[in-house]
């Protein structure tokens, strides 16, 4: 599933893939820190909840 995160450096929306993790009770995803496609800076992932990308 893809999630939208805002770059902390330039404010650009970045779409990041979340790898599904098997869980019996809830849907969980593993998302790695990402590099902004616009400015190239590294960003950390904020705490959930996350906004799903369309």
PDB file of N, CA, C, O and CB in Angstrom:
ATOM      1  N   UNK A   1       0.848  -1.161   0.000  1.00  0.00           N
ATOM      2  CA  UNK A   1       0.000   0.000   0.000  1.00  0.00           C
ATOM      3  C   UNK A   1       0.899   1.232   0.000  1.00  0.00           C
ATOM      4  O   UNK A   1       1.949   1.241   0.644  1.00  0.00           O
ATOM      5  CB  UNK A   1      -0.968  -0.007   1.217  1.00  0.00           C
ATOM      6  N   UNK A   2       0.493   2.246  -0.708  1.00  0.00           N
ATOM      7  CA  UNK A   2       1.254   3.489  -0.774  1.00  0.00           C
ATOM      8  C   UNK A   2       0.697   4.514   0.213  1.00  0.00           C
ATOM      9  O   UNK A   2      -0.513   4.609   0.415  1.00  0.00           O
ATOM     10  CB  UNK A   2       1.234   4.057  -2.203  1.00  0.00           C
ATOM     11  N   UNK A   3       1.598   5.274   0.819  1.00  0.00           N
ATOM     12  CA  UNK A   3       1.230   6.325   1.762  1.00  0.00           C
ATOM     13  C   UNK A   3       1.842   7.642   1.305  1.00  0.00           C
ATOM     14  O   UNK A   3       2.875   7.661   0.636  1.00  0.00           O
ATOM     15  CB  UNK A   3       1.694   5.972   3.200  1.00  0.00           C
ATOM     16  N   UNK A   4       1.192   8.746   1.675  1.00  0.00           N
ATOM     17  CA  UNK A   4       1.689  10.071   1.326  1.00  0.00           C
ATOM     18  C   UNK A   4       2.309  10.695   2.569  1.00  0.00           C
ATOM     19  O   UNK A   4       1.680  10.761   3.625  1.00  0.00           O
ATOM     20  CB  UNK A   4       0.549  10.973   0.755  1.00  0.00           C
ATOM     21  N   UNK A   5       3.554  11.152   2.429  1.00  0.00           N
ATOM     22  CA  UNK A   5       4.251  11.862   3.492  1.00  0.00           C
ATOM     23  C   UNK A   5       4.735  13.188   2.945  1.00  0.00           C
ATOM     24  O   UNK A   5       5.057  13.296   1.762  1.00  0.00           O
ATOM     25  CB  UNK A   5       5.432  11.026   4.053  1.00  0.00           C
ATOM     26  N   UNK A   6       4.788  14.190   3.791  1.00  0.00           N
ATOM     27  CA  UNK A   6       5.272  15.511   3.393  1.00  0.00           C
ATOM     28  C   UNK A   6       6.746  15.615   3.774  1.00  0.00           C
ATOM     29  O   UNK A   6       7.131  15.304   4.901  1.00  0.00           O
ATOM     30  CB  UNK A   6       4.432  16.654   4.066  1.00  0.00           C
ATOM     31  N   UNK A   7       7.563  16.055   2.822  1.00  0.00           N
ATOM     32  CA  UNK A   7       8.983  16.242   3.080  1.00  0.00           C
ATOM     33  C   UNK A   7       9.164  17.320   4.150  1.00  0.00           C
ATOM     34  O   UNK A   7       8.573  18.396   4.062  1.00  0.00           O
ATOM     35  CB  UNK A   7       9.737  16.622   1.777  1.00  0.00           C
ATOM     36  N   UNK A   8       9.971  17.029   5.140  1.00  0.00           N
ATOM     37  CA  UNK A   8      10.230  17.982   6.218  1.00  0.00           C
ATOM     38  C   UNK A   8      11.147  19.119   5.799  1.00  0.00           C
ATOM     39  O   UNK A   8      11.279  20.098   6.533  1.00  0.00           O
ATOM     40  CB  UNK A   8      10.827  17.270   7.395  1.00  0.00           C
ATOM     41  N   UNK A   9      11.783  19.015   4.642  1.00  0.00           N
ATOM     42  CA  UNK A   9      12.719  20.027   4.171  1.00  0.00           C
ATOM     43  C   UNK A   9      12.062  21.014   3.215  1.00  0.00           C
ATOM     44  O   UNK A   9      12.240  22.225   3.349  1.00  0.00           O
ATOM     45  CB  UNK A   9      13.899  19.366   3.495  1.00  0.00           C
ATOM     46  N   UNK A  10      11.294  20.493   2.236  1.00  0.00           N
ATOM     47  CA  UNK A  10      10.747  21.388   1.200  1.00  0.00           C
ATOM     48  C   UNK A  10       9.227  21.415   1.158  1.00  0.00           C
ATOM     49  O   UNK A  10       8.652  22.254   0.465  1.00  0.00           O
ATOM     50  CB  UNK A  10      11.265  20.979  -0.151  1.00  0.00           C
ATOM     51  N   UNK A  11       8.548  20.504   1.891  1.00  0.00           N
ATOM     52  CA  UNK A  11       7.092  20.509   1.948  1.00  0.00           C
ATOM     53  C   UNK A  11       6.414  19.787   0.793  1.00  0.00           C
ATOM     54  O   UNK A  11       5.195  19.881   0.651  1.00  0.00           O
ATOM     55  CB  UNK A  11       6.611  21.903   1.990  1.00  0.00           C
ATOM     56  N   UNK A  12       7.162  19.072  -0.034  1.00  0.00           N
ATOM     57  CA  UNK A  12       6.598  18.349  -1.169  1.00  0.00           C
ATOM     58  C   UNK A  12       5.975  17.034  -0.708  1.00  0.00           C
ATOM     59  O   UNK A  12       6.519  16.361   0.167  1.00  0.00           O
ATOM     60  CB  UNK A  12       7.678  18.085  -2.233  1.00  0.00           C
ATOM     61  N   UNK A  13       4.829  16.668  -1.299  1.00  0.00           N
ATOM     62  CA  UNK A  13       4.210  15.381  -1.025  1.00  0.00           C
ATOM     63  C   UNK A  13       5.021  14.276  -1.679  1.00  0.00           C
ATOM     64  O   UNK A  13       5.361  14.363  -2.859  1.00  0.00           O
ATOM     65  CB  UNK A  13       2.752  15.354  -1.522  1.00  0.00           C
ATOM     66  N   UNK A  14       5.330  13.236  -0.913  1.00  0.00           N
ATOM     67  CA  UNK A  14       6.091  12.095  -1.422  1.00  0.00           C
ATOM     68  C   UNK A  14       5.272  10.825  -1.175  1.00  0.00           C
ATOM     69  O   UNK A  14       4.748  10.627  -0.079  1.00  0.00           O
ATOM     70  CB  UNK A  14       7.508  12.000  -0.736  1.00  0.00           C
ATOM     71  N   UNK A  15       5.162   9.974  -2.182  1.00  0.00           N
ATOM     72  CA  UNK A  15       4.455   8.706  -2.059  1.00  0.00           C
ATOM     73  C   UNK A  15       5.479   7.630  -1.729  1.00  0.00           C
ATOM     74  O   UNK A  15       6.480   7.466  -2.427  1.00  0.00           O
ATOM     75  CB  UNK A  15       3.665   8.357  -3.368  1.00  0.00           C
ATOM     76  N   UNK A  16       5.206   6.894  -0.639  1.00  0.00           N
ATOM     77  CA  UNK A  16       6.134   5.880  -0.144  1.00  0.00           C
ATOM     78  C   UNK A  16       5.388   4.555  -0.004  1.00  0.00           C
ATOM     79  O   UNK A  16       4.271   4.515   0.511  1.00  0.00           O
ATOM     80  CB  UNK A  16       6.764   6.312   1.218  1.00  0.00           C
ATOM     81  N   UNK A  17       6.014   3.470  -0.466  1.00  0.00           N
ATOM     82  CA  UNK A  17       5.418   2.139  -0.372  1.00  0.00           C
ATOM     83  C   UNK A  17       5.553   1.589   1.036  1.00  0.00           C
ATOM     84  O   UNK A  17       6.625   1.642   1.639  1.00  0.00           O
ATOM     85  CB  UNK A  17       6.068   1.183  -1.376  1.00  0.00           C
ATOM     86  N   UNK A  18       4.439   1.053   1.557  1.00  0.00           N
ATOM     87  CA  UNK A  18       4.445   0.388   2.850  1.00  0.00           C
ATOM     88  C   UNK A  18       4.306  -1.112   2.654  1.00  0.00           C
ATOM     89  O   UNK A  18       3.311  -1.583   2.104  1.00  0.00           O
ATOM     90  CB  UNK A  18       3.319   0.925   3.751  1.00  0.00           C
ATOM     91  N   UNK A  19       5.307  -1.860   3.106  1.00  0.00           N
ATOM     92  CA  UNK A  19       5.279  -3.320   2.962  1.00  0.00           C
ATOM     93  C   UNK A  19       4.340  -3.918   4.013  1.00  0.00           C
ATOM     94  O   UNK A  19       4.499  -3.654   5.205  1.00  0.00           O
ATOM     95  CB  UNK A  19       6.714  -3.921   3.100  1.00  0.00           C
ATOM     96  N   UNK A  20       3.359  -4.726   3.578  1.00  0.00           N
ATOM     97  CA  UNK A  20       2.429  -5.322   4.551  1.00  0.00           C
ATOM     98  C   UNK A  20       3.142  -6.288   5.495  1.00  0.00           C
ATOM     99  O   UNK A  20       4.027  -7.038   5.085  1.00  0.00           O
ATOM    100  CB  UNK A  20       1.296  -6.053   3.824  1.00  0.00           C
ATOM    101  N   UNK A  21       2.743  -6.255   6.753  1.00  0.00           N
ATOM    102  CA  UNK A  21       3.244  -7.177   7.774  1.00  0.00           C
ATOM    103  C   UNK A  21       2.060  -8.029   8.204  1.00  0.00           C
ATOM    104  O   UNK A  21       0.982  -7.497   8.471  1.00  0.00           O
ATOM    105  CB  UNK A  21       3.893  -6.411   9.006  1.00  0.00           C
ATOM    106  N   UNK A  22       2.242  -9.338   8.275  1.00  0.00           N
ATOM    107  CA  UNK A  22       1.147 -10.227   8.648  1.00  0.00           C
ATOM    108  C   UNK A  22       0.818 -10.045  10.122  1.00  0.00           C
ATOM    109  O   UNK A  22       1.684 -10.153  10.990  1.00  0.00           O
ATOM    110  CB  UNK A  22       1.506 -11.699   8.350  1.00  0.00           C
ATOM    111  N   UNK A  23      -0.458  -9.766  10.383  1.00  0.00           N
ATOM    112  CA  UNK A  23      -0.937  -9.603  11.753  1.00  0.00           C
ATOM    113  C   UNK A  23      -2.368 -10.137  11.822  1.00  0.00           C
ATOM    114  O   UNK A  23      -3.155  -9.934  10.898  1.00  0.00           O
ATOM    115  CB  UNK A  23      -0.868  -8.099  12.209  1.00  0.00           C
ATOM    116  N   UNK A  24      -2.691 -10.797  12.885  1.00  0.00           N
ATOM    117  CA  UNK A  24      -4.030 -11.383  13.016  1.00  0.00           C
ATOM    118  C   UNK A  24      -5.077 -10.349  13.393  1.00  0.00           C
ATOM    119  O   UNK A  24      -6.251 -10.540  13.075  1.00  0.00           O
ATOM    120  CB  UNK A  24      -4.017 -12.489  14.051  1.00  0.00           C
ATOM    121  N   UNK A  25      -4.701  -9.254  14.061  1.00  0.00           N
ATOM    122  CA  UNK A  25      -5.685  -8.332  14.595  1.00  0.00           C
ATOM    123  C   UNK A  25      -5.852  -7.053  13.792  1.00  0.00           C
ATOM    124  O   UNK A  25      -6.956  -6.516  13.701  1.00  0.00           O
ATOM    125  CB  UNK A  25      -5.325  -7.988  15.977  1.00  0.00           C
ATOM    126  N   UNK A  26      -4.787  -6.571  13.221  1.00  0.00           N
ATOM    127  CA  UNK A  26      -4.853  -5.299  12.492  1.00  0.00           C
ATOM    128  C   UNK A  26      -3.996  -5.361  11.232  1.00  0.00           C
ATOM    129  O   UNK A  26      -3.148  -6.241  11.085  1.00  0.00           O
ATOM    130  CB  UNK A  26      -4.394  -4.131  13.391  1.00  0.00           C
ATOM    131  N   UNK A  27      -4.230  -4.414  10.328  1.00  0.00           N
ATOM    132  CA  UNK A  27      -3.364  -4.287   9.165  1.00  0.00           C
ATOM    133  C   UNK A  27      -2.183  -3.413   9.556  1.00  0.00           C
ATOM    134  O   UNK A  27      -2.363  -2.278   9.999  1.00  0.00           O
ATOM    135  CB  UNK A  27      -4.132  -3.691   7.939  1.00  0.00           C
ATOM    136  N   UNK A  28      -0.982  -3.939   9.394  1.00  0.00           N
ATOM    137  CA  UNK A  28       0.228  -3.201   9.735  1.00  0.00           C
ATOM    138  C   UNK A  28       1.127  -3.135   8.514  1.00  0.00           C
ATOM    139  O   UNK A  28       1.113  -4.017   7.655  1.00  0.00           O
ATOM    140  CB  UNK A  28       0.967  -3.858  10.930  1.00  0.00           C
ATOM    141  N   UNK A  29       1.920  -2.050   8.459  1.00  0.00           N
ATOM    142  CA  UNK A  29       2.812  -1.848   7.330  1.00  0.00           C
ATOM    143  C   UNK A  29       4.176  -1.393   7.828  1.00  0.00           C
ATOM    144  O   UNK A  29       4.280  -0.670   8.819  1.00  0.00           O
ATOM    145  CB  UNK A  29       2.223  -0.822   6.344  1.00  0.00           C
ATOM    146  N   UNK A  30       5.213  -1.824   7.133  1.00  0.00           N
ATOM    147  CA  UNK A  30       6.578  -1.400   7.430  1.00  0.00           C
ATOM    148  C   UNK A  30       6.956  -0.362   6.377  1.00  0.00           C
ATOM    149  O   UNK A  30       6.928  -0.645   5.179  1.00  0.00           O
ATOM    150  CB  UNK A  30       7.588  -2.625   7.437  1.00  0.00           C
ATOM    151  N   UNK A  31       7.310   0.841   6.829  1.00  0.00           N
ATOM    152  CA  UNK A  31       7.699   1.916   5.920  1.00  0.00           C
ATOM    153  C   UNK A  31       9.092   2.387   6.327  1.00  0.00           C
ATOM    154  O   UNK A  31       9.339   2.715   7.487  1.00  0.00           O
ATOM    155  CB  UNK A  31       6.663   3.101   5.950  1.00  0.00           C
ATOM    156  N   UNK A  32       9.991   2.414   5.355  1.00  0.00           N
ATOM    157  CA  UNK A  32      11.365   2.832   5.601  1.00  0.00           C
ATOM    158  C   UNK A  32      11.514   4.331   5.403  1.00  0.00           C
ATOM    159  O   UNK A  32      10.741   4.929   4.654  1.00  0.00           O
ATOM    160  CB  UNK A  32      12.329   2.079   4.683  1.00  0.00           C
ATOM    161  N   UNK A  33      12.491   4.954   6.058  1.00  0.00           N
ATOM    162  CA  UNK A  33      12.781   6.360   5.782  1.00  0.00           C
ATOM    163  C   UNK A  33      12.968   6.555   4.277  1.00  0.00           C
ATOM    164  O   UNK A  33      13.440   5.654   3.584  1.00  0.00           O
ATOM    165  CB  UNK A  33      14.048   6.830   6.559  1.00  0.00           C
ATOM    166  N   UNK A  34      12.597   7.726   3.778  1.00  0.00           N
ATOM    167  CA  UNK A  34      12.592   7.940   2.342  1.00  0.00           C
ATOM    168  C   UNK A  34      13.385   9.180   1.943  1.00  0.00           C
ATOM    169  O   UNK A  34      13.635  10.075   2.750  1.00  0.00           O
ATOM    170  CB  UNK A  34      11.173   8.057   1.845  1.00  0.00           C
ATOM    171  N   UNK A  35      13.772   9.200   0.669  1.00  0.00           N
ATOM    172  CA  UNK A  35      14.448  10.356   0.083  1.00  0.00           C
ATOM    173  C   UNK A  35      13.427  11.122  -0.740  1.00  0.00           C
ATOM    174  O   UNK A  35      12.734  10.538  -1.573  1.00  0.00           O
ATOM    175  CB  UNK A  35      15.675   9.925  -0.795  1.00  0.00           C
ATOM    176  N   UNK A  36      13.329  12.415  -0.514  1.00  0.00           N
ATOM    177  CA  UNK A  36      12.384  13.256  -1.236  1.00  0.00           C
ATOM    178  C   UNK A  36      12.726  13.269  -2.724  1.00  0.00           C
ATOM    179  O   UNK A  36      13.886  13.441  -3.097  1.00  0.00           O
ATOM    180  CB  UNK A  36      12.386  14.691  -0.667  1.00  0.00           C
ATOM    181  N   UNK A  37      11.725  13.089  -3.560  1.00  0.00           N
ATOM    182  CA  UNK A  37      11.961  13.070  -5.003  1.00  0.00           C
ATOM    183  C   UNK A  37      12.278  14.468  -5.537  1.00  0.00           C
ATOM    184  O   UNK A  37      12.877  14.597  -6.605  1.00  0.00           O
ATOM    185  CB  UNK A  37      10.743  12.497  -5.729  1.00  0.00           C
ATOM    186  N   UNK A  38      11.885  15.509  -4.810  1.00  0.00           N
ATOM    187  CA  UNK A  38      12.090  16.879  -5.291  1.00  0.00           C
ATOM    188  C   UNK A  38      13.447  17.451  -4.862  1.00  0.00           C
ATOM    189  O   UNK A  38      14.223  17.912  -5.699  1.00  0.00           O
ATOM    190  CB  UNK A  38      10.970  17.780  -4.781  1.00  0.00           C
ATOM    191  N   UNK A  39      13.726  17.419  -3.559  1.00  0.00           N
ATOM    192  CA  UNK A  39      14.948  18.056  -3.059  1.00  0.00           C
ATOM    193  C   UNK A  39      16.070  17.071  -2.765  1.00  0.00           C
ATOM    194  O   UNK A  39      17.220  17.480  -2.608  1.00  0.00           O
ATOM    195  CB  UNK A  39      14.639  18.834  -1.815  1.00  0.00           C
ATOM    196  N   UNK A  40      15.751  15.754  -2.686  1.00  0.00           N
ATOM    197  CA  UNK A  40      16.776  14.740  -2.472  1.00  0.00           C
ATOM    198  C   UNK A  40      17.202  14.544  -1.030  1.00  0.00           C
ATOM    199  O   UNK A  40      18.116  13.763  -0.765  1.00  0.00           O
ATOM    200  CB  UNK A  40      17.956  15.079  -3.265  1.00  0.00           C
ATOM    201  N   UNK A  41      16.566  15.228  -0.093  1.00  0.00           N
ATOM    202  CA  UNK A  41      16.936  15.085   1.325  1.00  0.00           C
ATOM    203  C   UNK A  41      16.282  13.841   1.929  1.00  0.00           C
ATOM    204  O   UNK A  41      15.202  13.429   1.507  1.00  0.00           O
ATOM    205  CB  UNK A  41      16.521  16.347   2.127  1.00  0.00           C
ATOM    206  N   UNK A  42      16.954  13.247   2.926  1.00  0.00           N
ATOM    207  CA  UNK A  42      16.415  12.093   3.640  1.00  0.00           C
ATOM    208  C   UNK A  42      15.394  12.547   4.671  1.00  0.00           C
ATOM    209  O   UNK A  42      15.563  13.581   5.317  1.00  0.00           O
ATOM    210  CB  UNK A  42      17.543  11.292   4.318  1.00  0.00           C
ATOM    211  N   UNK A  43      14.320  11.755   4.818  1.00  0.00           N
ATOM    212  CA  UNK A  43      13.243  12.061   5.754  1.00  0.00           C
ATOM    213  C   UNK A  43      12.934  10.838   6.595  1.00  0.00           C
ATOM    214  O   UNK A  43      13.025   9.709   6.113  1.00  0.00           O
ATOM    215  CB  UNK A  43      11.981  12.537   5.008  1.00  0.00           C
ATOM    216  N   UNK A  44      12.568  11.057   7.851  1.00  0.00           N
ATOM    217  CA  UNK A  44      12.125   9.967   8.705  1.00  0.00           C
ATOM    218  C   UNK A  44      10.599   9.844   8.581  1.00  0.00           C
ATOM    219  O   UNK A  44       9.930  10.737   8.063  1.00  0.00           O
ATOM    220  CB  UNK A  44      12.558  10.205  10.195  1.00  0.00           C
ATOM    221  N   UNK A  45      10.082   8.743   9.059  1.00  0.00           N
ATOM    222  CA  UNK A  45       8.643   8.473   8.976  1.00  0.00           C
ATOM    223  C   UNK A  45       7.982   8.904  10.284  1.00  0.00           C
ATOM    224  O   UNK A  45       8.447   8.529  11.361  1.00  0.00           O
ATOM    225  CB  UNK A  45       8.368   6.959   8.688  1.00  0.00           C
ATOM    226  N   UNK A  46       6.897   9.693  10.204  1.00  0.00           N
ATOM    227  CA  UNK A  46       6.189  10.073  11.436  1.00  0.00           C
ATOM    228  C   UNK A  46       5.409   8.889  12.002  1.00  0.00           C
ATOM    229  O   UNK A  46       5.235   7.875  11.326  1.00  0.00           O
ATOM    230  CB  UNK A  46       5.233  11.253  11.168  1.00  0.00           C
ATOM    231  N   UNK A  47       4.949   9.019  13.224  1.00  0.00           N
ATOM    232  CA  UNK A  47       4.126   7.977  13.840  1.00  0.00           C
ATOM    233  C   UNK A  47       2.779   7.885  13.130  1.00  0.00           C
ATOM    234  O   UNK A  47       2.269   8.891  12.636  1.00  0.00           O
ATOM    235  CB  UNK A  47       3.923   8.258  15.346  1.00  0.00           C
ATOM    236  N   UNK A  48       2.187   6.663  13.075  1.00  0.00           N
ATOM    237  CA  UNK A  48       0.852   6.508  12.475  1.00  0.00           C
ATOM    238  C   UNK A  48      -0.177   7.312  13.246  1.00  0.00           C
ATOM    239  O   UNK A  48       0.099   7.670  14.391  1.00  0.00           O
ATOM    240  CB  UNK A  48       0.438   5.026  12.436  1.00  0.00           C
ATOM    241  N   UNK A  49      -1.332   7.617  12.706  1.00  0.00           N
ATOM    242  CA  UNK A  49      -1.878   7.127  11.446  1.00  0.00           C
ATOM    243  C   UNK A  49      -1.281   7.850  10.241  1.00  0.00           C
ATOM    244  O   UNK A  49      -0.876   9.008  10.337  1.00  0.00           O
ATOM    245  CB  UNK A  49      -3.386   7.279  11.442  1.00  0.00           C
ATOM    246  N   UNK A  50      -1.232   7.144   9.097  1.00  0.00           N
ATOM    247  CA  UNK A  50      -0.691   7.677   7.866  1.00  0.00           C
ATOM    248  C   UNK A  50      -1.792   7.858   6.839  1.00  0.00           C
ATOM    249  O   UNK A  50      -2.811   7.168   6.882  1.00  0.00           O
ATOM    250  CB  UNK A  50       0.400   6.768   7.322  1.00  0.00           C
ATOM    251  N   UNK A  51      -1.589   8.780   5.924  1.00  0.00           N
ATOM    252  CA  UNK A  51      -2.565   9.046   4.871  1.00  0.00           C
ATOM    253  C   UNK A  51      -2.284   8.124   3.685  1.00  0.00           C
ATOM    254  O   UNK A  51      -1.164   8.075   3.176  1.00  0.00           O
ATOM    255  CB  UNK A  51      -2.521  10.542   4.433  1.00  0.00           C
ATOM    256  N   UNK A  52      -3.317   7.393   3.253  1.00  0.00           N
ATOM    257  CA  UNK A  52      -3.161   6.511   2.112  1.00  0.00           C
ATOM    258  C   UNK A  52      -3.126   7.321   0.824  1.00  0.00           C
ATOM    259  O   UNK A  52      -3.845   8.311   0.685  1.00  0.00           O
ATOM    260  CB  UNK A  52      -4.291   5.478   2.069  1.00  0.00           C
ATOM    261  N   UNK A  53      -2.283   6.896  -0.121  1.00  0.00           N
ATOM    262  CA  UNK A  53      -2.195   7.558  -1.423  1.00  0.00           C
ATOM    263  C   UNK A  53      -3.333   7.023  -2.306  1.00  0.00           C
ATOM    264  O   UNK A  53      -3.729   5.863  -2.198  1.00  0.00           O
ATOM    265  CB  UNK A  53      -0.782   7.314  -2.098  1.00  0.00           C
ATOM    266  N   UNK A  54      -3.835   7.878  -3.161  1.00  0.00           N
ATOM    267  CA  UNK A  54      -4.898   7.454  -4.087  1.00  0.00           C
ATOM    268  C   UNK A  54      -4.340   6.725  -5.269  1.00  0.00           C
ATOM    269  O   UNK A  54      -5.094   6.299  -6.144  1.00  0.00           O
ATOM    270  CB  UNK A  54      -5.703   8.640  -4.563  1.00  0.00           C
TER     271      UNK A  54
END
